[in-house]
Amino acid sequence: MGTPNLSDRIEAVEASKSVELASVIAELRRSGEKVIGFNVGEPDFPTPEVVIKATQEALEAGHTRYALVPGEPFLREAIVKKLKEDQGIEIGLENICVSNGSKQVLYSLFQLICNPGDEVLVPCPYWVSFPEAIKLAGGKPVFIPSENGDLDFEKLKALKTDRTKAIILNSPNNPSGLVYSKELKEKVVNYCKENDLYLISDEAYETLIYDDDKFIGPAGVADPNLENTLIVQSFSKSYCMTGFRLGYVAGPAHFIKGMNKLQSHVCGNTPVFIQKGAEAALNNADAISAHMKEVFSKRSGIAFELCKEIFPQTPRPQGAFYLFPKIQEDLLKRFGSDEELAMHILNEAKVALLPGSFFGMPGFLRICFSTSEDEIRQGLKAIKDCL
Ligand SMILES: Cc1ncc(COP(=O)(O)O)c(C=O)c1O
């Protein structure tokens, strides 16, 4: 007699390695060490005052009850307007479902589109939750290998099979900081149309782009009525609302109907006072993102120059807040692997960063520069000194 086993489904899923590492770092900090955190992918700004105020006012006004499953009309209207203005996307309220963070959107999304054994093409490097959310739905992540973080369209086509259901694009990319070209987005979205595939476009870092171009996703480029594209969006990064847990998916109406069916049994709805905060974020989006973009743009330049001195094969980040250097051969030989090098840097330099193998790219490191200029300088100097 003993405790019953957990399901095969949950046993097949890996716990988030970055969360596991966070407990090692917390232990170091508890023992009195100062650790510089280049590991957590979260903006270090406070949540904007307008968002806090709108949330507080909503609580005081009594917006504390059960609400509509896909999100209240005021927020879905604001999202429809935003997508139209930003990307020329022509949709209605029936094309939006608001969930508790884009993590929940992604979990639900694969439950909707995958039958057991269905395949989803995932370009390397990928954000850690993509493969696990696919596996939780009984699907199979099929990784598109990459030498340097770029997505090779020919490799993508070669890996498509009869079981392929969807392709994921995440641009600006976590962890590489890369922004896919408009041409590539157009090719992928047209390929999805020709082959009856979903294109899942994770646009979490849309406001953090460091050249003069405005963000445009694959739907804005070639699928304005969202026939094949599922836009996955988060309020976490662009509006510093990580703890609010709010995100949404925009997609075909029949898909959103399925989302609503699932969500009605899972969480019911997202809190209305949180949705009020999100509405305020969208109404003030330009001011919020202009400030963040300016600060992150400056930091990205500083971090890039210093990182290149340590790891010459560091591409300039085009978006998001990550550097993704390739570790040079001699260092890799000396330390054995990216994971061991990351542990050495944590133990010796007291700087936490993540190995590329967490993201399907062994031999790389992810350095998040969402911290002060001082810490960026100190942290990168400490890394240089410990090698
Ligand atoms: C690419 C990407 N998508 C989604 C998320 C999750 O965002 P949320 O806080 O909305 O769950 C993250 C968070 O790191 C991310 O990097």
The ligand as a Tripos MOL2 file, in Angstrom:
@<TRIPOS>MOLECULE
LIG
   16    16     1     0     0
SMALL
NO_CHARGES

@<TRIPOS>ATOM
      1 C1          7.8770   34.1200  -25.1880 C.3       1 LIG1
      2 C2          7.0630   34.1360  -23.9410 C.ar      1 LIG1
      3 N1          5.7640   33.8420  -24.0020 N.ar      1 LIG1
      4 C3          4.9910   33.8460  -22.9060 C.ar      1 LIG1
      5 C4          5.5190   34.1480  -21.6630 C.ar      1 LIG1
      6 C5          4.6140   34.0950  -20.4520 C.3       1 LIG1
      7 O1          3.9620   35.2520  -20.1960 O.3       1 LIG1
      8 P1          2.7940   35.3560  -19.1290 P.3       1 LIG1
      9 O2          3.3630   36.0670  -17.9510 O.co2     1 LIG1
     10 O3          1.7200   36.1440  -19.8240 O.co2     1 LIG1
     11 O4          2.3130   33.9860  -18.7840 O.co2     1 LIG1
     12 C6          6.8680   34.4340  -21.5320 C.ar      1 LIG1
     13 C7          7.4650   34.6890  -20.2030 C.2       1 LIG1
     14 O5          8.6580   34.6340  -19.9890 O.2       1 LIG1
     15 C8          7.6640   34.4520  -22.7060 C.ar      1 LIG1
     16 O6          8.9800   34.7390  -22.6540 O.3       1 LIG1
@<TRIPOS>BOND
     1     1     2 1
     2     2     3 ar
     3     2    15 ar
     4     3     4 ar
     5     4     5 ar
     6     5     6 1
     7     5    12 ar
     8     6     7 1
     9     7     8 1
    10     8     9 2
    11     8    10 1
    12     8    11 1
    13    12    13 1
    14    12    15 ar
    15    13    14 2
    16    15    16 1
@<TRIPOS>SUBSTRUCTURE
     1 LIG1         1 GROUP 0 **** ****
